[in-house]
Amino acid sequence: MRAFPVAAMLCFIFASTAQAEDPVQTAQALIQAQIGAFLHNDAATAYSFAAPGIKALFPDKDSFFAMVKKTYQPVYHPGNYAFGKSRAIDNGAVVYQELMITGTDGKDWTAIYQITRQPDGGYKINGVQILRNTTSEGI
């Protein structure tokens, strides 16, 4: 009879570990955290989620933040947003995540994020493509 509670506990632990390592969930948490930083005008935190390739193009938080404000206004301060389709490839080395956004101006956008696993096993945002539309285009 003691075997059942132990087995149940092990299943819970393995399920929790598997869930915590899900690349799509990790990517979504990363996107939410960066949007939160944008909403609080926290350039340093927002910049910390950028992959090395992005940091090479924008070598400091201020130039990165200025680019986001100018080019990615719907992501910088979304009115509402929801996750759309996602795809993890190469065993989660790259995750593509669709984000449906309604801007503060009422216009609808789709942002496609590319999230890449880093050598340390963590994930960073490697790029965002933003499209003006109202329907999911898929990935």
Secondary structure, 3 states (H helix, E strand, C coil): CCHHHHHHHHHHHHHHHHHHCCHHHHHHHHHHHHHHHHHCCCHHHHHHCECHHHHHHCCCHHHHHHHHHHHCHHHHCEEEEEEEEEEEECCCCEEEEEEEEEECCCCEEEEEEEEEECCCCCEEEEEEEEEECCCCCCC
